Amino acid sequence: MSKISLLSALFVVVLLQPVMLLAAKTLASEAIATAIENGTFRQVRQALMMDLHQKQKYEFDEAGVEALGLRLLGQGQTDTAIEVLQLNQALHNESPGAAIAVADACRKSGQSKVARLYYEKALDLDPGNQDARRGLQGTASEEVDPMMEAMGDWELDPEAMQESMAQMGMEMSPEQMEEMQEAMARLQQMQDGSEPIEAPGLTRRSSSTSKAREPSAPAEPAHESEFCEVLHRFNSDKKIPDAVVRARFEGEYGAASDADRRRTWNVETACGEFLLAVPLWADVSPPILIQKGENRFEDGMGGSWNFEIGGDGKARAVTQTSQDGTTTKMKRLGSPRSFD
């Protein structure tokens, strides 16, 4: 073979190599669609997350995955659709559009609080995004309206209110009382049968002889169990905490071998800070937590996260169970500052 022929052959091989590598990849949307049909969505979700940085096996088509999620939503497969859209957001966590898609789906399914968090994330990424801003305003209205509507099912008990005012050293004239009753009556127009809010001096409109309810014990503060991600703070090489977290560096623990040595640092979540350990060698992306119960979440790697909520409405600890059954408990920072 002549030198010219040999060089030509090598040139063709070099030109074809990227094409061959590209052809070997699978579109993420196709992999997810097939996995949903075969019942292997969790396994494919894990494989996608593991390939996120190297991008050797999959082509991460944001628009394709979003279209799949919206199609599932239109078919009434709401839970699966939201999981697909959440995965898409995890794979493209710098995309405000991916966050808005999750928020819109959650809002349609009645999960206003979860939707609000995704709209806020989209605004963090793109402060001028009008779709996210309108969505956020809509969720705020949806959370307030039921409370206002429920108040229409209550009326002032004049005697109970007068007694309450007297106990506070205040007096209210019959005219002032009448004005207050009229104001409450206007709220009745929004009544839709929602469970009303307990309040001193208010009675349900069940009969003309109803009495004021006894003041109820203060309820436990509502906790934000709808947080969607645990934020790992890494710098560009994804192994060493950034400057803010490095200032709170806790040291190393574990066996002497590099494979087992771990570095621990504080991780901020929506319910407080936690001490988290990550292998020194690991190229870790933030685990996106998908809510499965009031305090239980699953991540894209098949792990389970259970949050212990205290009386102040904040998480006191979180127990993470990996897919292989390994359990790790992270305590809230404070006293004691410990990891076990």
KOLPA-28223 format. One line per 4 residues: number of its first residue (from 1); their letters; for each residue z, x, y of N, C-alpha, C. Coordinates in steps of 0.02 Angstrom, whole numbers. Layout:
<sites>
NUM) A) Z X Y Z X Y Z X Y; ...
</sites>
This chain:
<sites>
1) MSKI) 0 43 -60 0 0 0 0 45 62; -43 28 109 -48 68 170 13 58 213; 24 105 260 81 99 306 75 36 348; 14 19 367 4 -40 409 24 -103 371
5) SLLS) 3 -107 307 20 -166 266 95 -171 256; 127 -113 243 200 -113 232 236 -135 295; 215 -110 352 247 -130 415 236 -204 429; 177 -229 412 163 -300 422 209 -343 378
9) ALFV) 218 -321 316 261 -359 271 333 -360 295; 357 -301 318 425 -298 344 432 -342 406; 381 -342 448 383 -382 509 388 -457 492; 352 -478 441 354 -549 420 423 -566 393
13) VVLL) 453 -520 354 520 -532 326 571 -540 381; 567 -495 431 614 -498 487 606 -563 525; 544 -584 535 532 -646 572 558 -707 534; 550 -706 468 568 -764 428 643 -768 414
17) QPVM) 679 -712 421 750 -711 402 791 -762 440; 787 -766 508 827 -816 544 810 -887 523; 744 -898 509 723 -965 489 755 -983 422; 755 -935 376 785 -948 310 859 -961 316
21) LLAA) 893 -922 359 965 -933 368 979 -1001 398; 937 -1019 447 947 -1084 480 935 -1141 431; 884 -1133 388 868 -1185 341 923 -1194 289; 962 -1141 277 1015 -1144 227 1074 -1185 251
25) KTLA) 1078 -1196 317 1135 -1234 344 1125 -1309 335; 1180 -1344 331 1179 -1417 325 1204 -1447 390; 1170 -1499 413 1194 -1534 473 1261 -1565 458; 1308 -1557 505 1375 -1585 495 1372 -1660 486
29) SEAI) 1328 -1693 524 1323 -1766 519 1300 -1788 450; 1253 -1751 421 1229 -1768 354 1283 -1755 302; 1319 -1700 309 1373 -1684 262 1427 -1738 264; 1445 -1760 324 1497 -1811 331 1474 -1878 302
33) ATAI) 1412 -1897 317 1386 -1961 292 1385 -1962 216; 1363 -1906 185 1362 -1902 112 1433 -1904 84; 1479 -1869 118 1548 -1867 94 1580 -1936 96; 1565 -1975 148 1593 -2043 152 1568 -2085 94
37) ENGT) 1504 -2078 77 1477 -2116 21 1508 -2095 -45; 1522 -2030 -52 1548 -2003 -115 1624 -2003 -119; 1657 -2021 -65 1730 -2021 -65 1759 -1951 -59; 1722 -1905 -30 1747 -1835 -24 1753 -1815 50
41) FRQV) 1767 -1864 93 1769 -1849 165 1822 -1797 181; 1881 -1802 151 1935 -1755 167 1914 -1683 151; 1882 -1673 93 1861 -1606 73 1809 -1578 122; 1761 -1621 141 1709 -1598 187 1738 -1585 256
45) RQAL) 1786 -1626 277 1819 -1615 341 1853 -1547 342; 1885 -1529 286 1918 -1464 282 1866 -1408 284; 1811 -1417 248 1759 -1365 247 1729 -1355 316; 1719 -1408 353 1691 -1403 420 1739 -1365 466
49) MMDL) 1803 -1380 462 1852 -1347 505 1855 -1272 488; 1849 -1255 424 1852 -1185 404 1790 -1147 427; 1734 -1181 433 1671 -1148 453 1659 -1152 528; 1707 -1180 565 1696 -1194 636 1679 -1131 676
53) HQKQ) 1714 -1076 663 1704 -1015 702 1646 -973 677; 1639 -969 610 1586 -926 583 1518 -961 582; 1519 -1027 573 1456 -1066 573 1405 -1038 523; 1428 -1025 463 1383 -999 411 1352 -1053 368
57) KYEF) 1390 -1109 359 1367 -1160 312 1340 -1223 347; 1366 -1236 408 1349 -1300 439 1320 -1290 509; 1277 -1337 527 1252 -1342 595 1290 -1399 628; 1330 -1383 679 1375 -1433 708 1339 -1473 762
61) DEAG) 1310 -1529 741 1272 -1572 786 1317 -1627 814; 1341 -1615 874 1389 -1661 906 1360 -1731 912; 1298 -1736 936 1267 -1802 947 1258 -1839 880; 1240 -1802 828 1229 -1834 763 1293 -1862 734
65) VEAL) 1348 -1824 739 1412 -1847 712 1437 -1907 753; 1428 -1903 819 1449 -1960 861 1409 -2023 843; 1344 -2015 833 1302 -2073 815 1325 -2103 748; 1344 -2060 701 1370 -2084 637 1433 -2124 647
69) GLRL) 1479 -2097 688 1541 -2133 700 1530 -2200 733; 1484 -2203 781 1470 -2266 816 1436 -2316 769; 1394 -2290 723 1363 -2335 675 1415 -2365 628; 1462 -2325 605 1516 -2350 563 1558 -2401 600
73) LGQG) 1569 -2388 665 1608 -2435 706 1571 -2502 710; 1505 -2500 719 1466 -2561 723 1465 -2599 657; 1475 -2563 602 1476 -2595 536 1545 -2622 517; 1593 -2613 563 1660 -2639 550 1705 -2591 513
77) QTDT) 1682 -2530 500 1724 -2480 466 1763 -2441 519; 1809 -2476 552 1842 -2448 611 1881 -2385 596; 1924 -2388 545 1967 -2330 530 1925 -2268 514; 1874 -2277 472 1831 -2220 454 1793 -2194 515
81) AIEV) 1770 -2241 556 1733 -2222 616 1776 -2180 663; 1839 -2201 672 1883 -2163 717 1897 -2094 688; 1906 -2089 622 1918 -2023 591 1857 -1978 602; 1797 -2005 595 1737 -1965 605 1732 -1942 678
85) LQLN) 1746 -1987 725 1743 -1969 796 1798 -1919 814; 1856 -1926 783 1910 -1878 795 1891 -1809 769; 1858 -1808 711 1835 -1745 684 1783 -1714 730; 1738 -1755 756 1687 -1730 802 1719 -1699 864
89) QALH) 1771 -1732 889 1806 -1705 947 1841 -1639 930; 1867 -1634 869 1900 -1572 848 1849 -1515 843; 1789 -1532 820 1737 -1481 813 1707 -1462 881; 1713 -1506 929 1685 -1494 996 1739 -1509 1048
93) NESP) 1794 -1472 1045 1852 -1489 1086 1844 -1470 1160; 1787 -1443 1178 1773 -1430 1249 1724 -1482 1277; 1709 -1532 1238 1661 -1583 1259 1697 -1646 1283; 1692 -1664 1347 1722 -1726 1370 1691 -1787 1338
97) GAAI) 1626 -1783 1322 1593 -1840 1290 1621 -1856 1222; 1637 -1804 1183 1666 -1815 1117 1735 -1848 1122; 1774 -1828 1172 1840 -1858 1183 1833 -1931 1205; 1785 -1945 1248 1775 -2013 1272 1753 -2059 1214
101) AVAD) 1712 -2033 1169 1690 -2074 1112 1749 -2096 1070; 1796 -2049 1058 1857 -2068 1020 1897 -2119 1059; 1905 -2107 1124 1945 -2152 1166 1916 -2222 1165; 1850 -2228 1172 1818 -2294 1173 1829 -2330 1107
105) ACRK) 1823 -2294 1052 1832 -2325 986 1905 -2348 977; 1952 -2306 997 2022 -2324 991 2038 -2384 1035; 2009 -2386 1093 2022 -2442 1139 1995 -2507 1110; 1936 -2504 1080 1907 -2564 1049 1950 -2589 991
109) SGQS) 1984 -2544 957 2025 -2564 900 2096 -2583 921; 2109 -2584 987 2175 -2604 1011 2225 -2548 1018; 2204 -2485 1009 2250 -2428 1014 2246 -2399 1084; 2271 -2436 1132 2264 -2416 1202 2299 -2350 1217
113) KVAR) 2358 -2340 1188 2396 -2279 1203 2360 -2217 1177; 2332 -2222 1116 2294 -2166 1089 2231 -2154 1131; 2198 -2208 1150 2138 -2203 1192 2154 -2168 1258; 2212 -2186 1286 2231 -2156 1351 2236 -2080 1345
117) LYYE) 2262 -2054 1290 2269 -1982 1281 2201 -1947 1279; 2153 -1979 1245 2086 -1949 1241 2050 -1954 1308; 2059 -2008 1345 2030 -2012 1412 2059 -1957 1457; 2124 -1946 1451 2157 -1894 1491 2129 -1825 1473
121) KALD) 2117 -1815 1408 2089 -1751 1386 2019 -1741 1416; 1980 -1795 1416 1913 -1790 1444 1915 -1773 1519; 1964 -1803 1554 1971 -1788 1626 1995 -1717 1637; 2036 -1691 1592 2057 -1621 1598 1996 -1575 1593
125) LDPG) 1950 -1593 1549 1890 -1552 1540 1840 -1563 1596; 1836 -1624 1621 1788 -1641 1674 1821 -1690 1723; 1857 -1664 1773 1895 -1707 1819 1854 -1760 1855; 1789 -1749 1861 1748 -1798 1896 1714 -1848 1851
129) NQDA) 1732 -1849 1787 1698 -1894 1739 1718 -1966 1752; 1670 -2006 1774 1685 -2076 1792 1697 -2120 1731; 1664 -2106 1676 1675 -2146 1615 1748 -2138 1592; 1772 -2077 1593 1842 -2065 1573 1890 -2098 1623
133) RRGL) 1874 -2094 1686 1918 -2123 1738 1921 -2199 1731; 1862 -2231 1720 1862 -2303 1711 1899 -2323 1648; 1889 -2284 1595 1924 -2300 1532 1999 -2294 1540; 2021 -2243 1576 2093 -2233 1587 2122 -2290 1627
137) QGTA) 2086 -2313 1678 2109 -2370 1717 2112 -2433 1675; 2064 -2440 1630 2063 -2499 1586 2122 -2500 1538; 2139 -2442 1509 2196 -2441 1463 2261 -2454 1500; 2266 -2430 1561 2327 -2444 1600 2335 -2518 1612
141) SEEV) 2280 -2552 1627 2282 -2624 1637 2300 -2660 1573; 2273 -2637 1516 2287 -2669 1452 2359 -2662 1432; 2392 -2608 1453 2462 -2599 1435 2508 -2640 1480; 2487 -2651 1543 2528 -2688 1590 2521 -2763 1582
145) DPMM) 2459 -2787 1569 2446 -2859 1567 2490 -2897 1518; 2499 -2874 1455 2542 -2912 1409 2613 -2921 1436; 2639 -2869 1469 2706 -2874 1496 2709 -2927 1551; 2659 -2926 1595 2659 -2975 1649 2648 -3045 1623
149) EAMG) 2603 -3052 1573 2589 -3117 1546 2650 -3146 1510; 2687 -3102 1476 2746 -3126 1439 2799 -3153 1486; 2802 -3126 1547 2852 -3150 1594 2840 -3222 1616; 2778 -3246 1607 2763 -3315 1624 2797 -3364 1578
153) DWEL) 2824 -3340 1522 2858 -3384 1475 2932 -3390 1490; 2953 -3366 1548 3024 -3366 1565 3034 -3401 1633; 3092 -3428 1642 3109 -3458 1706 3178 -3435 1726; 3191 -3436 1789 3257 -3416 1814 3308 -3470 1797
157) DPEA) 3364 -3450 1772 3421 -3495 1763 3463 -3489 1826; 3462 -3539 1872 3496 -3532 1936 3569 -3514 1930; 3605 -3547 1885 3677 -3534 1879 3689 -3462 1855; 3650 -3441 1805 3659 -3373 1779 3641 -3321 1831
161) MQES) 3588 -3334 1870 3569 -3287 1922 3622 -3283 1977; 3648 -3341 1998 3700 -3341 2049 3760 -3303 2026; 3778 -3311 1962 3836 -3276 1935 3824 -3201 1934; 3762 -3181 1914 3746 -3109 1913 3748 -3079 1983
165) MAQM) 3722 -3116 2032 3722 -3091 2100 3793 -3085 2127; 3836 -3133 2110 3905 -3131 2133 3941 -3071 2104; 3926 -3054 2040 3958 -2997 2009 3938 -2932 2043; 3880 -2931 2073 3857 -2871 2109 3877 -2872 2182
169) GMEM) 3916 -2923 2201 3938 -2928 2271 3884 -2952 2317; 3835 -2988 2291 3780 -3013 2331 3779 -3089 2327; 3751 -3119 2377 3744 -3191 2378 3671 -3210 2388; 3652 -3267 2360 3584 -3291 2368 3587 -3365 2385
173) SPEQ) 3553 -3383 2438 3553 -3452 2460 3509 -3494 2414; 3518 -3560 2413 3474 -3603 2373 3401 -3594 2391; 3387 -3582 2456 3317 -3572 2477 3288 -3508 2447; 3329 -3454 2448 3305 -3391 2419 3295 -3398 2343
177) MEEM) 3340 -3436 2311 3333 -3447 2240 3269 -3485 2225; 3253 -3534 2267 3192 -3574 2257 3130 -3531 2264; 3131 -3485 2313 3074 -3441 2323 3064 -3396 2262; 3119 -3372 2234 3114 -3329 2176 3087 -3367 2116
181) QEAM) 3109 -3430 2108 3084 -3471 2053 3009 -3484 2061; 2986 -3494 2123 2915 -3505 2135 2874 -3442 2116; 2902 -3385 2133 2868 -3322 2115 2861 -3315 2040; 2915 -3332 2004 2912 -3329 1931 2863 -3379 1904
185) ARLQ) 2858 -3438 1936 2812 -3490 1913 2740 -3466 1917; 2725 -3425 1967 2656 -3400 1975 2636 -3356 1917; 2686 -3321 1889 2671 -3278 1831 2654 -3319 1769; 2675 -3383 1769 2663 -3425 1711 2589 -3436 1699
189) QMQD) 2549 -3429 1751 2477 -3440 1745 2445 -3391 1696; 2477 -3333 1686 2449 -3282 1642 2476 -3288 1571; 2515 -3339 1558 2550 -3345 1493 2499 -3353 1437; 2509 -3317 1382 2465 -3326 1324 2504 -3330 1260
193) GSEP) 2569 -3340 1265 2610 -3344 1205 2636 -3278 1180; 2628 -3224 1218 2654 -3159 1197 2730 -3161 1192; 2757 -3115 1152 2830 -3110 1147 2857 -3090 1215; 2901 -3130 1245 2925 -3115 1312 2974 -3057 1313
197) IEAP) 2985 -3031 1373 3030 -2976 1384 3100 -3002 1399; 3150 -2974 1366 3219 -2994 1379 3239 -2970 1448; 3273 -3013 1485 3298 -2992 1551 3357 -3036 1570; 3408 -3008 1602 3467 -3048 1622 3446 -3104 1669
201) GLTR) 3475 -3163 1659 3462 -3219 1704 3398 -3256 1690; 3362 -3239 1635 3301 -3274 1619 3310 -3311 1554; 3280 -3369 1548 3284 -3408 1487 3214 -3430 1467; 3202 -3438 1402 3138 -3462 1379 3130 -3536 1397
205) RSSS) 3069 -3557 1411 3056 -3626 1429 3054 -3668 1366; 3109 -3677 1333 3111 -3717 1272 3141 -3785 1283; 3188 -3791 1330 3218 -3856 1345 3250 -3851 1414; 3266 -3909 1443 3295 -3910 1509 3368 -3890 1508
209) TSKA) 3398 -3887 1449 3470 -3871 1445 3481 -3801 1419; 3428 -3758 1420 3436 -3691 1394 3485 -3651 1435; 3519 -3604 1402 3568 -3562 1435 3542 -3491 1439; 3571 -3454 1486 3550 -3384 1493 3569 -3346 1431
213) REPS) 3525 -3301 1410 3539 -3260 1352 3591 -3207 1369; 3628 -3187 1319 3674 -3131 1328 3633 -3068 1339; 3654 -3025 1384 3616 -2963 1395 3611 -2924 1330; 3551 -2903 1313 3540 -2867 1251 3558 -2794 1260
217) APAE) 3572 -2761 1204 3588 -2690 1206 3525 -2652 1226; 3532 -2598 1264 3473 -2561 1286 3433 -2536 1226; 3368 -2544 1229 3326 -2524 1173 3319 -2448 1173; 3302 -2422 1113 3288 -2351 1108 3227 -2336 1152
221) PAHE) 3227 -2282 1189 3168 -2266 1230 3106 -2259 1186; 3051 -2284 1209 2989 -2279 1171 2968 -2206 1169; 2948 -2183 1111 2926 -2113 1106 2850 -2112 1099; 2821 -2057 1123 2748 -2051 1121 2728 -2021 1054
225) SEFC) 2718 -2065 1005 2699 -2041 940 2623 -2033 934; 2588 -2049 988 2515 -2049 984 2484 -1983 1007; 2524 -1928 1010 2494 -1865 1030 2444 -1845 977; 2391 -1812 998 2334 -1801 954 2324 -1729 931
229) EVLH) 2358 -1683 960 2348 -1614 938 2410 -1572 952; 2421 -1524 909 2471 -1473 921 2435 -1414 953; 2457 -1392 1010 2420 -1343 1048 2441 -1272 1030; 2400 -1236 994 2412 -1165 983 2385 -1127 1044
233) RFNS) 2424 -1081 1069 2402 -1042 1127 2377 -974 1103; 2311 -964 1101 2283 -901 1080 2242 -871 1138; 2233 -805 1135 2185 -776 1182 2117 -774 1148; 2071 -734 1175 2002 -738 1151 1994 -718 1078
237) DKKI) 2037 -673 1052 2028 -653 983 2064 -699 934; 2094 -752 959 2125 -804 919 2181 -779 874; 2211 -721 890 2264 -695 848 2328 -682 886; 2324 -666 950 2383 -649 988 2394 -702 1041
241) PDAV) 2455 -726 1051 2468 -778 1101 2448 -755 1170; 2432 -803 1214 2414 -784 1282 2476 -762 1320; 2468 -742 1383 2523 -712 1421 2582 -759 1429; 2569 -823 1439 2624 -870 1449 2668 -875 1387
245) VRAR) 2635 -881 1329 2673 -889 1268 2700 -821 1244; 2664 -768 1258 2687 -702 1236 2754 -684 1269; 2768 -712 1328 2832 -700 1360 2889 -731 1321; 2874 -778 1276 2926 -810 1236 2918 -789 1163
249) FEGE) 2888 -730 1152 2875 -705 1085 2940 -699 1045; 2939 -721 983 3000 -723 943 3005 -666 892; 2951 -628 881 2956 -574 833 2916 -589 770; 2927 -549 718 2891 -557 655 2942 -568 599
253) YGAA) 2918 -599 545 2962 -609 488 2919 -610 425; 2951 -610 368 2914 -615 305 2909 -548 271; 2866 -545 220 2859 -485 181 2824 -430 220; 2827 -370 193 2800 -312 229 2724 -310 227
257) SDAD) 2694 -342 176 2621 -338 170 2587 -375 227; 2530 -350 248 2494 -381 304 2476 -453 290; 2463 -469 226 2442 -537 209 2498 -587 220; 2561 -564 216 2618 -610 222 2653 -607 289
261) RRRT) 2640 -554 327 2674 -548 391 2649 -602 438; 2695 -631 475 2677 -684 521 2707 -671 589; 2676 -698 639 2702 -694 707 2721 -764 728; 2777 -770 761 2800 -837 781 2802 -842 857
265) WNVE) 2786 -900 882 2792 -912 954 2800 -987 966; 2815 -1003 1028 2825 -1073 1046 2759 -1109 1050; 2758 -1171 1028 2700 -1213 1035 2721 -1278 1069; 2686 -1295 1122 2702 -1356 1158 2665 -1415 1127
269) TACG) 2700 -1470 1117 2669 -1532 1093 2686 -1587 1142; 2660 -1646 1130 2674 -1702 1175 2746 -1724 1170; 2783 -1701 1121 2852 -1722 1115 2899 -1662 1120; 2878 -1608 1148 2923 -1551 1157 2892 -1486 1132
273) EFLL) 2931 -1433 1133 2907 -1368 1110 2933 -1355 1040; 2891 -1323 1000 2911 -1305 933 2896 -1231 920; 2933 -1203 875 2921 -1134 855 2874 -1135 795; 2818 -1102 801 2768 -1105 748 2751 -1035 724
277) AVPL) 2738 -1028 660 2720 -963 631 2648 -966 608; 2610 -916 626 2539 -912 607 2526 -842 580; 2490 -834 525 2476 -767 498 2442 -724 551; 2461 -661 552 2432 -615 601 2357 -608 593
281) WADV) 2333 -614 530 2262 -603 517 2221 -666 525; 2253 -722 534 2217 -786 531 2176 -800 593; 2118 -828 584 2077 -852 639 2086 -928 640; 2135 -951 677 2159 -1020 672 2135 -1061 731
285) SPPI) 2111 -1120 716 2093 -1167 769 2147 -1221 773; 2156 -1254 830 2209 -1303 837 2201 -1360 787; 2254 -1376 749 2249 -1432 703 2250 -1498 741; 2200 -1539 731 2197 -1605 763 2233 -1653 717
289) LIQK) 2284 -1685 742 2325 -1730 701 2300 -1801 707; 2285 -1832 651 2262 -1901 648 2319 -1944 624; 2337 -1994 664 2396 -2035 650 2386 -2079 589; 2433 -2075 541 2431 -2115 481 2491 -2162 476
293) GENR) 2541 -2151 516 2600 -2193 517 2635 -2184 583; 2692 -2216 592 2725 -2212 657 2741 -2140 676; 2766 -2101 628 2784 -2031 642 2747 -1983 597; 2698 -2006 558 2664 -1964 510 2591 -1954 529
297) FEDG) 2569 -1891 525 2501 -1874 543 2471 -1831 488; 2405 -1828 486 2369 -1783 441 2323 -1738 483; 2313 -1677 459 2268 -1632 495 2203 -1625 455; 2156 -1589 485 2091 -1581 454 2090 -1538 392
301) MGGS) 2146 -1504 378 2150 -1461 320 2185 -1495 261; 2197 -1560 267 2230 -1596 213 2305 -1592 215; 2333 -1565 270 2405 -1560 276 2435 -1623 307; 2500 -1631 297 2536 -1689 324 2590 -1664 371
305) WNFE) 2598 -1699 428 2647 -1681 479 2693 -1741 490; 2758 -1732 480 2807 -1785 489 2855 -1766 545; 2858 -1807 597 2900 -1793 655 2964 -1833 652; 3020 -1799 662 3086 -1831 664 3102 -1846 737
309) IGGD) 3108 -1910 753 3118 -1931 822 3192 -1944 835; 3218 -1915 889 3288 -1924 907 3299 -1984 951; 3361 -1996 969 3379 -2053 1010 3351 -2051 1080; 3330 -1991 1102 3301 -1986 1169 3226 -1999 1169
313) GKAR) 3200 -2019 1111 3129 -2033 1106 3087 -1971 1098; 3117 -1913 1091 3080 -1851 1082 3089 -1825 1011; 3040 -1788 988 3045 -1762 920 3096 -1705 917; 3138 -1708 867 3188 -1654 858 3161 -1600 811
317) AVTQ) 3118 -1620 766 3091 -1572 718 3026 -1600 689; 2987 -1556 660 2926 -1578 627 2921 -1540 561; 2905 -1576 508 2896 -1546 442 2822 -1549 425; 2793 -1490 412 2722 -1486 395 2715 -1470 322
321) TSQD) 2678 -1511 286 2665 -1500 215 2591 -1486 205; 2575 -1427 181 2505 -1408 172 2476 -1442 111; 2411 -1434 102 2376 -1468 47 2403 -1445 -21; 2426 -1382 -26 2452 -1358 -90 2525 -1375 -101
325) GTTT) 2555 -1413 -55 2624 -1435 -64 2676 -1392 -30; 2654 -1337 1 2701 -1293 37 2728 -1329 99; 2794 -1328 106 2826 -1364 162 2857 -1315 211; 2844 -1326 275 2872 -1286 329 2904 -1333 380
329) KMKR) 2965 -1317 401 2998 -1359 451 3004 -1320 516; 2983 -1352 570 2987 -1322 636 3039 -1361 676; 3089 -1326 701 3141 -1358 741 3123 -1354 814; 3146 -1404 851 3134 -1403 923 3174 -1346 954
333) LGSP) 3144 -1312 1002 3177 -1256 1033 3238 -1278 1072; 3285 -1235 1078 3347 -1252 1114 3404 -1216 1079; 3452 -1251 1058 3509 -1221 1023 3515 -1253 955; 3506 -1217 899 3490 -1146 899 3415 -1135 903
337) RSFD) 3394 -1075 926 3324 -1056 925 3311 -1026 857; 3284 -1064 812 3276 -1039 744 3214 -1068 712; 3193 -1036 660 3136 -1058 621 3155 -1053 548; 3144 -1105 510 3158 -1100 438 3103 -1135 400
</sites>
